[in-house]
Amino acid sequence: MTITVKTNNVPRPCTMGQWLDGFGGLRPGSLYSKLREKFNYLTEQQFDETEFFKYKGEWYSVYDFLRIDAQSPLHSKWHGYSSDTYFSGVVVKYNYDGTVVVGRYCS
């Protein structure tokens, strides 16, 4: 099985929940409130300490990505993945400067 990854290799900034505009949820309609509603399965502490990034207009939580193990064909370049379907999803490479490179995979 071959896996194809499409990416533009652009580093995207990550931001923690506690750094979002409207931290604390006191302002309805703020980015914090919107993401808190979307990621409502995270506890308040998990949300505040989790990193988020935006890719193709959609917000993702680093918390939702699974680590890629050494036996995976994606291991040489990517650190984690999140499946959309059985055959496709999103891959991330976490950089030490707090950014992520994101791509889409399909098989």
N, C-alpha and C positions, 0 to 999 in steps of 0.2 A: 504494500500500500504506500503510495506516495502522498506526501503532504505538501501543499503549495501555500506559501505565505506571501501576502502582498502588504508592503509597508513603504512609506516614504522616508523612514529613518529620522523623522523629526522628533527631537526630545520635547515632551510635553510636561509642563510643571505640575507637580502634585501639591495639594493643599490639604491640611488636616481640618477636620470638622470644626475645631476650636478657632481656626483662623478665618472661617467663612464670614462673609458679611451678614450681620444680624445674629451673631453668636448668642446663644441663650434662648433663641426663639421668641424674643419679646416683640419683634416686628413681623407681623404676618405678611407674607409675600416676599420676604427676604430670601436670599439663596439658602441660608441656613435652614429656614423653615421648609422650603421646597424639598431640599435634599433629605431633611429629617423625616419628612412624610414618605418620600420614595424608599428610603432605607430604614423603615420603621421596625424591621426585625433586629436591628442593632440596639443594644442597650445605650443609654445616654453616654456612659463612659466609653463604650466601644466606638460610638459615632464620633465623639470628640477627639479620640486618639487615632482614628483611622484616616488614611490618606485617600484622597479622591482625585480623579483627573477626568478631563473631558475629551472625548474622542468621537468625531463625526456627529457632533451635536448631542451626544448622550453622555451622562455622568456615570462613571464606574468607581467602585470601591476596591481598593487593593485587597481588602478583606475577602472579597468574593473569588479571588484567583487561587488556583491550586498550583503547587510547586511542580515543575517538570523534573522527573527523575532522570538519572544518567542513562537509562535504557531507551529513552524516547529519541526519535530522530530530530526533535526540536531542541534537544538539550544543548547543542553546540552554541546557539545564539540566544535562546529565549529562557526566561526564568519561570514564567507562569502562564496559565491558560484559563479561560472561562468559556465553557461550551454554550453555543446558541442552539445547536442541533447535534445529533450524533456525528455529523460529518463536518461541522464548521463551528467557528467561534473566534475569540479574540486572544491574542498572545501579547505578553508584555516582557520587556527587558528593563529591569530596574537599574538605574545609574546611581552612582555614589553621590552625585550632586543633588539628589532629590527629584530627579525627573524620570520619566518613563518613555521608552520607545514602544509604540503600539503597532500591531499589525493584525490582519485578518487571515485566518487559516481555513483551508478546506481540503478534503481528501476525496 
